[in-house]
Amino acid sequence: MEVIVADYAGFCFGVKRAVEKAREAPKPVASLGMLIHNRQVVDQLAREGVRPVASLDEVNCGRILIRSHGTTPETLVRARDKGLDIIDATCPYVKRAQHLAQKMAAEGYQVIIVGDAAHPEVQGMLGWAGPGAVVVPDKKAAAALPFHPRRAVLAQTTQPESRLEEVAAALRSNTDTLVVHNTVCQATHQRQEAAVRLARQVDVMVVVGGKESANTRHLAELCRATGTPTYHVERAGELCRQWFINTRRVGVTGGASTPAWIIEEVVGMLTGEEKIMVPEEEKEPVTTQEPVASGQPVAPAEPEGNPAITGPEGGAEPPAAEAAKSGAFGGQEGPGVAPGETGTPEEQRNEMQQITARMPELRRGNVVAGTVVQITDNEVMVDVGGKSEGVIPLNELSHRNVTDPHEVVAVGDTINVMVLRPENEEGHPVLSKRRADRRVAWEKLEEHLASGEEIQGEVIEVVKGGLLVDVGVRGFLPASLVERGYVEDLNAYLGQTLRLRVIELDRSKNKVVLSRKAILEEEYEKQRQATWNSLEVGQVRKGIVRRLTNFGAFVDLGGVDGLLHVSEISWGRVEHPRDALSEGQEIEVKILGIDREEGKVSLGRKQLLPNPWDTAAERYPVGTIVEGKILRLAPFGAFVEVEPGIEGLVHISQLADRHVDKPEDVVSIGDIIPVKVLGVDQQAQRMSLSLRQAIREKNRKQAKPAEKPAENQNESGVKLGDLFGDLFEANQSTNQ
């Protein structure tokens, strides 16, 4: 009978994290309820000093451990008021759901939780979701709810995603605004998909886990829904021979709170193995199992000659422990066999048995530690404590393409390796560092996905649409998520180590999607908020010109963009902002106005430059003749720039000595003309100018002495006429 274990079976990282926190906590410590829904693990932790309590009133050790399901904010407040040290082992996925429930309630939404109202996780979520929150188990209950204008839907993290979708669909008809947050744990979703996939390929399915565990019960329900006979057991002792009559393939999966050693115990029973290897950190009193007897339920049985292990509270100890006490391992309590001594044949056999007992069992899929002892061009030899050294082929050394093993390891390095084959044709175990690293990397990535914590990774390749990044496995960073804006050349990132966030994982598809933009956006938002809080009218700040438009420039003040209107760039006339500024330029600006409701900031730059009007009267006394450029025309005259920032008006009556209907009959925009200053009003920033008087002045200065021949005077008159028009030619003739 073939036994197949589903992917993702057993402890999820949230449960594993809770158990680790419990073991690391100072003892004794009280756990508010069962830490996880697995009696065997809870009993084992109780022996280590972790005592479950029903309420805070039962806590007398000064410390309380919040279980993986989380709790209510009121409970946390009470614990602090009682002076208890709080050790929070809440699963990060559950904590995220709690925060979303609190946020939605604060924004005026009625929170709908899809799940089991009696489950401690749901009870904890209700405490964060406000007084109007409702728990619905399915779409039928959701459809029966009365109308509400604004609703937000969340799910117990162990619920099937399909149930969340069904409830959301049922609520759309009796609410105006519906927000759906998928709070189903991704590890749960992957475990359920893998279990269903396996259930369709086998004759019988065994789901291992606590009967109180909601996610384990859901696993069993999903497997049964495929039509495959499915049995939910807590331990191997519950297996029954009749379930497997005429069965060729059996599938096994475990809930999120099921430790690996219990799953291995079940697999060992099904395959008829007499010895079940249990990871040292997860060992608890167990008995070895006999193969399933025909017609009999499976029950624990002691192997012949070996008493059952009952653990630290009494009973017989394993043979290795007895051997150690007798001095067989070289201890001080017995003579043993000293190193280098030959001993009798019987003593030699005993010593070999003891050495063999100390060797790790190299089973396919196990991860063990070893020391690199030799490196060749195409393989690495590793001492893993077995009968012979293990070998790592070059292609199993790293997930990167390497040609020289020395790039990855050195002799003497201690590394973790996965057993691919316990023994090859030459008697060496075949190992993989790549796959051991991959297993650890995936576990860490799952933790980071749930917690939202940053990771770091090196860019190793530019591919179509983005970058490949080494994060223990190959992750994909889409081009659109590299920066806050568009990136033209991705090659600039090759070899760089980037700060990243995991946004999507699918181990079955070897899919890791990363984002750098998410981190940059969060930092930008924090900076923007800090900048907003510090802005005041009248402040002078430095900023970066980010964008130029026809009407002005947008300047980044540190997360907040302000508008520098084209009229505020300089005291002089600026046709287009690009004439005075460039994108990326750092400038100083003054804050002229703030509209916090609209999120707008008005800026000025000319206010920080010398105002030419402050000294205009001194530099342009009445009667001064200067040259200026005509900037614009109006029906009543022409505006002339005498210097950047100072414009004066030549009234239509001051354009010529004759009647002028329109200014454009005499001058054009862009002309450089002489003008005479008639008056300056510094406070009003106005200047009166005259073209005709300036012409007269220049005409008088250019007139020839009387003794010169008349033809010279006529010649001069012709030149003035050419320069200033018929009006001035006629005027010159009159003067003659």
DAFEN-V131430 format. One record per residue. N is the residue number from 1. RES is the residue in one small letter. SS is DSSP state (h for helix, s for strand, l for the rest). PSI is psi as a letter, one per 30 degrees, with the letter a starting at -180 (NA if undefined). OMEGA is omega in whole degrees, 0 to 359 (999 if undefined). Layout:
# DAFEN-V131430
N;RES;SS;PSI;OMEGA, N;RES;SS;PSI;OMEGA
This chain:
# DAFEN-V131430
1;m;l;k;181, 2;e;s;k;179, 3;v;s;k;182, 4;i;s;k;178, 5;v;s;k;182, 6;a;l;l;172, 7;d;l;l;175, 8;y;l;g;179, 9;a;l;k;174, 10;g;l;a;186, 11;f;l;k;166, 12;c;l;l;185, 13;f;h;f;179, 14;g;h;e;178, 15;v;h;e;179, 16;k;h;e;179, 17;r;h;e;180, 18;a;h;e;180, 19;v;h;e;179, 20;e;h;e;178, 21;k;h;e;179, 22;a;h;e;182, 23;r;h;f;180, 24;e;h;f;184, 25;a;l;k;174, 26;p;l;k;182, 27;k;l;k;358, 28;p;l;l;177, 29;v;s;k;180, 30;a;s;k;176, 31;s;s;k;181, 32;l;s;i;186, 33;g;l;l;177, 34;m;l;k;182, 35;l;l;e;173, 36;i;l;l;182, 37;h;l;i;174, 38;n;l;j;187, 39;r;h;e;182, 40;q;h;e;180, 41;v;h;e;180, 42;v;h;e;178, 43;d;h;e;179, 44;q;h;e;179, 45;l;h;e;178, 46;a;h;e;178, 47;r;h;f;179, 48;e;l;f;177, 49;g;l;g;177, 50;v;s;j;187, 51;r;s;j;177, 52;p;s;k;175, 53;v;s;l;182, 54;a;l;f;181, 55;s;l;l;180, 56;l;h;f;181, 57;d;h;f;181, 58;e;h;f;184, 59;v;l;k;179, 60;n;l;g;182, 61;c;l;f;177, 62;g;l;f;181, 63;r;s;k;178, 64;i;s;k;179, 65;l;s;j;177, 66;i;s;k;186, 67;r;l;l;185, 68;s;l;f;181, 69;h;l;f;181, 70;g;l;a;179, 71;t;l;a;183, 72;t;l;l;176, 73;p;h;e;179, 74;e;h;e;179, 75;t;h;e;179, 76;l;h;e;179, 77;v;h;e;179, 78;r;h;e;180, 79;a;h;e;178, 80;r;h;e;179, 81;d;h;e;179, 82;k;l;f;179, 83;g;l;g;181, 84;l;l;k;170, 85;d;s;k;183, 86;i;s;k;174, 87;i;s;j;188, 88;d;s;j;178, 89;a;l;g;179, 90;t;l;k;177, 91;c;l;k;180, 92;p;h;e;177, 93;y;h;e;179, 94;v;h;e;180, 95;k;h;e;177, 96;r;h;e;179, 97;a;h;e;178, 98;q;h;e;181, 99;h;h;e;178, 100;l;h;e;178, 101;a;h;e;179, 102;q;h;e;181, 103;k;h;e;181, 104;m;h;e;179, 105;a;h;e;180, 106;a;h;f;180, 107;e;l;g;174, 108;g;l;g;178, 109;y;l;k;167, 110;q;s;k;184, 111;v;s;k;176, 112;i;s;k;181, 113;i;s;k;178, 114;v;s;j;181, 115;g;l;a;182, 116;d;l;j;185, 117;a;l;f;182, 118;a;l;f;183, 119;h;l;k;183, 120;p;h;e;178, 121;e;h;e;180, 122;v;h;e;178, 123;q;h;e;176, 124;g;h;e;179, 125;m;h;e;179, 126;l;h;e;180, 127;g;h;f;180, 128;w;h;f;191, 129;a;l;g;177, 130;g;l;l;187, 131;p;l;f;183, 132;g;l;g;184, 133;a;l;k;182, 134;v;s;k;175, 135;v;s;k;177, 136;v;s;k;181, 137;p;l;f;185, 138;d;l;a;184, 139;k;h;f;180, 140;k;h;e;178, 141;a;h;e;180, 142;a;h;e;181, 143;a;h;f;182, 144;a;l;f;181, 145;l;l;k;177, 146;p;l;l;181, 147;f;l;k;172, 148;h;s;k;186, 149;p;s;e;184, 150;r;s;k;180, 151;r;s;k;173, 152;a;s;k;184, 153;v;s;k;174, 154;l;s;l;181, 155;a;s;k;166, 156;q;l;k;191, 157;t;l;f;182, 158;t;l;g;179, 159;q;l;l;173, 160;p;l;k;179, 161;e;h;e;181, 162;s;h;e;180, 163;r;h;e;176, 164;l;h;e;180, 165;e;h;e;180, 166;e;h;e;180, 167;v;h;e;179, 168;a;h;e;179, 169;a;h;e;181, 170;a;h;f;183, 171;l;h;f;185, 172;r;h;f;183, 173;s;h;f;181, 174;n;h;h;173, 175;t;s;l;179, 176;d;s;e;182, 177;t;s;k;182, 178;l;s;k;177, 179;v;s;k;182, 180;v;s;k;176, 181;h;l;j;178, 182;n;l;j;181, 183;t;l;g;176, 184;v;l;k;179, 185;c;l;k;182, 186;q;h;e;178, 187;a;h;e;177, 188;t;h;e;180, 189;h;h;e;180, 190;q;h;e;179, 191;r;h;e;180, 192;q;h;e;179, 193;e;h;e;181, 194;a;h;e;180, 195;a;h;e;179, 196;v;h;e;180, 197;r;h;e;180, 198;l;h;e;181, 199;a;h;e;180, 200;r;l;f;184, 201;q;l;f;186, 202;v;l;l;180, 203;d;l;e;181, 204;v;s;k;179, 205;m;s;k;176, 206;v;s;k;178, 207;v;s;k;186, 208;v;s;k;177, 209;g;l;l;182, 210;g;l;k;179, 211;k;l;f;178, 212;e;l;f;186, 213;s;l;j;181, 214;a;h;e;183, 215;n;h;e;177, 216;t;h;e;177, 217;r;h;e;178, 218;h;h;e;177, 219;l;h;e;180, 220;a;h;e;180, 221;e;h;e;181, 222;l;h;e;180, 223;c;h;e;178, 224;r;h;e;182, 225;a;h;f;178, 226;t;l;f;183, 227;g;l;f;179, 228;t;l;k;176, 229;p;s;k;187, 230;t;s;k;181, 231;y;s;k;180, 232;h;s;j;181, 233;v;s;l;175, 234;e;l;e;182, 235;r;l;l;180, 236;a;h;f;182, 237;g;h;f;180, 238;e;h;f;180, 239;l;l;k;182, 240;c;s;k;184, 241;r;h;e;185, 242;q;h;f;181, 243;w;h;f;192, 244;f;h;g;178, 245;i;l;k;180, 246;n;l;g;180, 247;t;l;k;178, 248;r;l;e;184, 249;r;s;k;178, 250;v;s;k;175, 251;g;s;k;180, 252;v;s;k;171, 253;t;s;l;181, 254;g;s;k;179, 255;g;l;l;183, 256;a;l;f;181, 257;s;l;g;180, 258;t;l;j;180, 259;p;l;l;184, 260;a;h;e;185, 261;w;h;f;177, 262;i;h;e;177, 263;i;h;e;179, 264;e;h;e;178, 265;e;h;e;179, 266;v;h;e;179, 267;v;h;e;179, 268;g;h;e;178, 269;m;h;e;182, 270;l;h;e;182, 271;t;h;f;177, 272;g;l;g;178, 273;e;l;k;181, 274;e;l;f;184, 275;k;l;k;180, 276;i;l;j;179, 277;m;l;k;181, 278;v;l;k;176, 279;p;l;k;187, 280;e;h;e;184, 281;e;h;f;182, 282;e;h;g;184, 283;k;l;k;170, 284;e;l;l;181, 285;p;l;j;178, 286;v;l;l;173, 287;t;l;k;176, 288;t;l;l;189, 289;q;l;k;171, 290;e;l;l;175, 291;p;l;l;182, 292;v;l;k;179, 293;a;l;k;184, 294;s;l;k;175, 295;g;l;g;183, 296;q;l;k;173, 297;p;s;l;182, 298;v;l;k;178, 299;a;l;l;179, 300;p;l;k;178, 301;a;l;k;180, 302;e;l;k;175, 303;p;l;k;185, 304;e;l;k;176, 305;g;l;f;180, 306;n;l;j;177, 307;p;l;l;181, 308;a;l;k;177, 309;i;l;k;181, 310;t;l;g;171, 311;g;h;a;189, 312;p;h;f;184, 313;e;h;g;178, 314;g;l;l;179, 315;g;l;l;184, 316;a;l;l;180, 317;e;l;l;181, 318;p;l;l;182, 319;p;h;e;181, 320;a;h;e;180, 321;a;h;e;179, 322;e;h;e;180, 323;a;h;e;180, 324;a;h;e;181, 325;k;h;f;181, 326;s;l;f;179, 327;g;l;g;183, 328;a;l;f;179, 329;f;l;g;178, 330;g;l;g;181, 331;g;l;a;185, 332;q;l;f;186, 333;e;l;g;179, 334;g;l;l;184, 335;p;l;e;180, 336;g;l;a;177, 337;v;l;j;183, 338;a;l;l;178, 339;p;l;k;178, 340;g;l;f;179, 341;e;l;k;182, 342;t;l;e;180, 343;g;l;l;179, 344;t;l;l;177, 345;p;h;e;180, 346;e;h;e;178, 347;e;h;e;178, 348;q;h;e;178, 349;r;h;e;179, 350;n;h;e;181, 351;e;h;e;179, 352;m;h;e;178, 353;q;h;e;180, 354;q;h;e;178, 355;i;h;e;179, 356;t;h;e;180, 357;a;h;e;181, 358;r;h;f;182, 359;m;l;k;176, 360;p;l;k;177, 361;e;l;j;184, 362;l;l;i;178, 363;r;l;k;180, 364;r;l;k;179, 365;g;l;f;178, 366;n;l;k;173, 367;v;s;k;182, 368;v;s;l;177, 369;a;s;k;179, 370;g;s;l;181, 371;t;s;k;179, 372;v;s;k;182, 373;v;s;f;181, 374;q;s;k;179, 375;i;s;k;174, 376;t;l;a;183, 377;d;l;f;187, 378;n;l;g;177, 379;e;s;l;179, 380;v;s;k;178, 381;m;s;k;185, 382;v;s;k;175, 383;d;s;j;179, 384;v;l;g;177, 385;g;l;g;180, 386;g;l;a;181, 387;k;l;f;178, 388;s;l;l;182, 389;e;l;k;178, 390;g;s;l;182, 391;v;s;k;175, 392;i;s;j;175, 393;p;s;l;184, 394;l;h;e;183, 395;n;h;f;177, 396;e;h;g;183, 397;l;l;e;184, 398;s;l;l;176, 399;h;l;f;173, 400;r;l;l;177, 401;n;l;j;181, 402;v;l;k;178, 403;t;l;f;180, 404;d;l;j;181, 405;p;h;f;181, 406;h;h;f;177, 407;e;h;f;186, 408;v;l;e;184, 409;v;l;l;175, 410;a;l;l;178, 411;v;l;k;182, 412;g;l;f;178, 413;d;l;k;171, 414;t;s;k;185, 415;i;s;l;173, 416;n;s;k;181, 417;v;s;l;175, 418;m;s;k;179, 419;v;s;j;176, 420;l;s;e;176, 421;r;s;k;180, 422;p;l;f;183, 423;e;l;k;175, 424;n;l;a;184, 425;e;l;f;181, 426;e;l;g;177, 427;g;l;g;180, 428;h;l;k;171, 429;p;l;k;176, 430;v;s;k;190, 431;l;s;l;177, 432;s;s;j;172, 433;k;h;e;182, 434;r;h;e;184, 435;r;h;e;175, 436;a;h;e;177, 437;d;h;e;182, 438;r;h;e;180, 439;r;h;e;179, 440;v;h;e;182, 441;a;h;e;181, 442;w;h;e;179, 443;e;h;e;180, 444;k;h;e;179, 445;l;h;e;178, 446;e;h;e;177, 447;e;h;e;182, 448;h;h;e;177, 449;l;h;e;182, 450;a;h;e;185, 451;s;h;f;183, 452;g;l;g;181, 453;e;l;l;179, 454;e;l;l;169, 455;i;s;l;176, 456;q;s;k;179, 457;g;s;l;180, 458;e;s;k;177, 459;v;s;k;185, 460;i;s;f;182, 461;e;s;k;172, 462;v;s;k;181, 463;v;s;l;180, 464;k;l;k;176, 465;g;l;f;180, 466;g;s;a;184, 467;l;s;k;170, 468;l;s;k;186, 469;v;s;k;178, 470;d;s;j;176, 471;v;l;h;187, 472;g;l;e;166, 473;v;l;l;179, 474;r;s;k;177, 475;g;s;l;181, 476;f;s;k;177, 477;l;s;j;181, 478;p;s;k;181, 479;a;h;e;182, 480;s;h;f;182, 481;l;h;g;179, 482;v;l;e;181, 483;e;l;l;176, 484;r;l;f;179, 485;g;l;a;183, 486;y;l;k;177, 487;v;l;k;184, 488;e;l;e;184, 489;d;l;j;181, 490;l;h;f;182, 491;n;h;f;180, 492;a;h;f;183, 493;y;h;f;181, 494;l;l;k;179, 495;g;l;f;180, 496;q;l;k;172, 497;t;s;k;187, 498;l;s;l;170, 499;r;s;k;189, 500;l;s;l;174, 501;r;s;k;178, 502;v;s;k;181, 503;i;s;f;179, 504;e;s;k;179, 505;l;s;k;170, 506;d;s;j;185, 507;r;h;e;182, 508;s;h;f;179, 509;k;h;g;180, 510;n;l;h;187, 511;k;s;k;176, 512;v;s;j;179, 513;v;s;k;186, 514;l;s;l;177, 515;s;s;k;170, 516;r;l;f;182, 517;k;h;e;181, 518;a;h;e;179, 519;i;h;e;181, 520;l;h;e;179, 521;e;h;e;179, 522;e;h;e;179, 523;e;h;e;179, 524;y;h;e;181, 525;e;h;e;177, 526;k;h;e;179, 527;q;h;e;180, 528;r;h;e;180, 529;q;h;e;179, 530;a;h;e;179, 531;t;h;e;179, 532;w;h;e;183, 533;n;h;f;184, 534;s;h;f;183, 535;l;l;k;175, 536;e;l;k;177, 537;v;l;k;180, 538;g;l;f;179, 539;q;l;k;171, 540;v;s;k;184, 541;r;s;l;173, 542;k;s;k;179, 543;g;s;l;180, 544;i;s;k;177, 545;v;s;j;183, 546;r;s;e;186, 547;r;s;k;178, 548;l;s;k;177, 549;t;l;l;179, 550;n;l;f;186, 551;f;l;f;179, 552;g;s;a;182, 553;a;s;k;175, 554;f;s;k;186, 555;v;s;k;179, 556;d;s;j;181, 557;l;l;g;184, 558;g;l;h;182, 559;g;l;f;178, 560;v;l;k;178, 561;d;s;k;175, 562;g;s;l;180, 563;l;s;k;172, 564;l;s;j;183, 565;h;s;l;183, 566;v;h;e;180, 567;s;h;f;182, 568;e;h;g;182, 569;i;l;e;184, 570;s;l;l;175, 571;w;l;f;177, 572;g;l;l;180, 573;r;l;k;178, 574;v;l;j;181, 575;e;l;e;179, 576;h;l;k;181, 577;p;h;f;181, 578;r;h;f;178, 579;d;h;f;183, 580;a;l;f;186, 581;l;l;l;174, 582;s;l;k;180, 583;e;l;k;183, 584;g;l;f;181, 585;q;l;k;175, 586;e;s;k;181, 587;i;s;l;172, 588;e;s;k;180, 589;v;s;l;177, 590;k;s;k;180, 591;i;s;j;182, 592;l;s;f;181, 593;g;s;l;180, 594;i;s;k;173, 595;d;s;j;186, 596;r;l;e;180, 597;e;l;e;180, 598;e;l;f;181, 599;g;l;h;183, 600;k;s;k;178, 601;v;s;k;178, 602;s;s;k;185, 603;l;s;l;174, 604;g;s;k;177, 605;r;l;e;183, 606;k;h;f;180, 607;q;h;f;179, 608;l;h;f;179, 609;l;l;l;178, 610;p;l;k;180, 611;n;l;j;183, 612;p;h;f;180, 613;w;h;f;183, 614;d;h;f;182, 615;t;h;g;185, 616;a;h;e;183, 617;a;h;e;180, 618;e;h;e;185, 619;r;h;f;180, 620;y;l;i;178, 621;p;l;l;180, 622;v;l;k;181, 623;g;l;f;180, 624;t;l;k;175, 625;i;s;k;180, 626;v;s;l;174, 627;e;s;k;179, 628;g;s;l;182, 629;k;s;k;179, 630;i;s;j;182, 631;l;s;e;181, 632;r;s;l;181, 633;l;s;k;176, 634;a;s;l;180, 635;p;l;f;184, 636;f;l;g;179, 637;g;s;a;182, 638;a;s;k;177, 639;f;s;k;186, 640;v;s;k;176, 641;e;s;j;179, 642;v;s;f;170, 643;e;s;l;179, 644;p;l;k;179, 645;g;l;f;180, 646;i;s;j;177, 647;e;s;k;176, 648;g;s;l;181, 649;l;s;k;168, 650;v;s;j;181, 651;h;s;l;183, 652;i;h;f;180, 653;s;h;f;181, 654;q;h;g;180, 655;l;l;e;183, 656;a;l;l;179, 657;d;l;g;177, 658;r;l;l;178, 659;h;l;k;180, 660;v;l;k;179, 661;d;l;e;182, 662;k;l;k;180, 663;p;h;e;183, 664;e;h;f;174, 665;d;h;f;183, 666;v;l;e;185, 667;v;l;l;178, 668;s;l;l;177, 669;i;l;k;181, 670;g;l;f;179, 671;d;l;k;172, 672;i;s;j;185, 673;i;s;l;172, 674;p;s;k;177, 675;v;s;l;178, 676;k;s;k;181, 677;v;s;j;179, 678;l;s;f;180, 679;g;s;l;180, 680;v;s;k;174, 681;d;s;j;185, 682;q;l;e;184, 683;q;l;e;179, 684;a;l;f;181, 685;q;l;h;178, 686;r;s;k;178, 687;m;s;k;178, 688;s;s;k;184, 689;l;s;l;178, 690;s;s;k;175, 691;l;h;e;186, 692;r;h;e;179, 693;q;h;e;177, 694;a;h;e;179, 695;i;h;e;179, 696;r;h;e;181, 697;e;h;e;180, 698;k;h;e;181, 699;n;h;e;180, 700;r;h;e;182, 701;k;h;f;183, 702;q;h;f;180, 703;a;l;k;182, 704;k;l;l;176, 705;p;l;l;186, 706;a;l;e;183, 707;e;l;f;181, 708;k;l;k;181, 709;p;l;l;182, 710;a;h;e;182, 711;e;h;f;177, 712;n;h;e;179, 713;q;h;e;178, 714;n;h;e;179, 715;e;h;e;178, 716;s;h;e;180, 717;g;h;e;179, 718;v;h;e;181, 719;k;h;e;178, 720;l;h;e;178, 721;g;h;e;178, 722;d;h;e;185, 723;l;h;e;189, 724;f;h;f;176, 725;g;l;l;184, 726;d;h;e;182, 727;l;h;e;184, 728;f;h;f;176, 729;e;h;e;178, 730;a;h;e;180, 731;n;h;e;179, 732;q;h;e;180, 733;s;h;e;180, 734;t;h;e;180, 735;n;h;e;179, 736;q;l;NA;999
